[in-house]
Amino acid sequence: MRVNFLLSTLCALALTGTDAAGQTDALTEAEALALAVAAGTTAPDVAARVPAASDRTPAASFRRASAGLTAQEQTDVLGFYAARAYAPFWAEAGRAAELVAASEGASAHGLPPQRYALPDLAEAFDAGPDAAAGAEIAATLAYLRLARDLNSGLLTPSRIDEEITLRPTRPAQADLLARLGSEPLPQILADLEPRSPEYRVLMAEKARLETQALTADWGPQVAPGPTMRLGDNGARVAELRNRLAAQGYAAPEEMVIEAGLGSSSGDPAGRFDTGLETALRQFQADRGLEADGLAGPQTLAVVNAKPEAALQQILVNLERLRWMNHDLGARHVYANIPDFTVKVVENGQTVYSSRTVVGKAQETRTPEFSDEMTYFVVNPTWHIPDSIAQRVYLPKLKANPDTLVSSNMRLFTRSGTEINPGLVNFEQFAKGNFPFRIKQNPSDENALGRVKFMFPNQYAIYLHDTPLRDLFGRQVRAMSNGCVRVEKPLELAYLLLEGQVEDPVASFDAWLAAKSERTITLDRPIPVHLVYRTVFVDEAGAIQRRFDVYGRDAEVFEALEAAGVTLRATQG
């Protein structure tokens, strides 16, 4: 009956326009708070307007304990307890022990346990109403922090670097509170963590690296010297073998000796045999190095990296997985910047993959963000961005005004009037006051190649073809002006046209043969994600590592450290 009365009162208030909080004198505080929350009135407003019958009521204890909360926290947390008539939650049925265990286990996820630290809950629950209410609220806040951090990350990406504008989907506090009591806490938290199978694989790798970093390490580093190759002998070969073995590749020196594979000269260090070469090639492939089986300076720099460096990289990429813990789209484009690849994923399966060229490390780094591809352009005109026009072409125009003609480019005023470059004194202009725009006509030499794929964004970044095909043969491909050049652009266009035209190949080829610019709007826009994953799990289940080409791993780890994350969380 009381519930019906509350609902009737709420309906009446809604019809008359009366302030719900102003009609609470006749209700208990718990009822008033529940009613006000339902009517959209904040908890602080209710607390100010509802006369407390006694400072010794559970409601009064919770109100005092919530004094330091934000308005939203008060609304959600006090609303949660008001719905329970201020009955304790964490003091019941071992829930506090589950929360303490989850908080202490946060380091397994690369999160700082001290962020979720709790008072002695058992002692607080027995220390009187106010202490018990304070302990309940502290536990609830710890749960909310841990749940949110597990689900969508500890950090806000855009605060780390202005070129990282990924927007994690944060769960609402009210939704997280609504789950409490409906299922065991460990299950709630497990459901909130990233669903990608990669997440648990990287957690296991983190635990393995921590053990190595705290115990045996990875043995002596390989000493400097000439490039080692198949057939070489000596102490450096043994160092290489042991170093690879500690990282899960090749057999350690003692096993080689026992198998009689030492050098013919009797040197116990062993030799650079075919087994070691195979192991080295696999190591190189898993690190994004050229898999040539040669132990040169670049390869040895990676071989000699300390476990702490590998562990740091794992922590950073666990956080990145949490940032992307939302629906990427049943069908989406996924471009991994440091892997120099782009793929199309449909229902969890890769249906297209291509090498890419991305922005230069120092000058034109490709940003991280998500957007939606809505169209592509065949035989595109290159509208050269002002930054490139001023940095690249203004010096060329000063040296030779005819440089645009030889590149099939044209010069325009800001209003769109074409200008003869030969009539302009470019010496009077400098970076920052260049009043012209430059366009490159569609052609075989056009910097955008035959097609560009558009997902309009604040950075003017897109995927496109390129006439510079030799760049795709290089191992490190950070050489563009910021956009992502694609090695197999036509195959991507054909895939995007499937279901939209009867014959994607014939249609695209006809548009291409026309030599004129043509815009194709996609019937099915497709999400695009430009990400920066330096550690990931490939489709064979192997952990892959890539070089931190932009230095963003260091930026993210610095922010994690500032938030309390440590490399050796298990050290005690």
Secondary structure, 3 states (H helix, E strand, C coil): CHHHHHHHHHHHHHHHCCCHHHHCCCCCHHHHHHHHHHCCCCHHHHHHHCCCCCCCCHHHHHHHHCCCCCHHHHHHHHHHHHHCCCCCCCCCCCHHHHHHHHHHHHHHHCCCHHHHCCCCHHHHHCCCHHHHHHHHHHHHHHHHHHHHHHHHCCCCHHHHCCCECCCCCCCCHHHHHHHECCECHHHHHHHHCCCCHHHHHHHHHHHHHHHHHHCCCCCCCCCCCCCECCCCECHHHHHHHHHHHHCCCCCCHHHHHHCCCCCCCCCCCCECCHHHHHHHHHHHHHCCCCCCCCECHHHHHHHCCCHHHHHHHHHHHHHHHHHCCCCCCCEEEEEECCCCEEEEEECCEEEEEEEEEEECCCCCCCCEEEEEEEEEEECCCEEECHHHHHHHHHHHHHHCCCHHHHCCEEEEECCCCEECHHHCCHHHCCCCCCCEEEEECCCCCCCCCCEEEECCCCCCCCEECCCCHHHHHCCCCEEECCCEEECCHHHHHHHHHECCECCHHHHHHHHHHCCCCEEEEEEEEEEEEEECCCEEECCCCCEEECCCCCCHHHHHHHHHHHCCCCCCHHHC
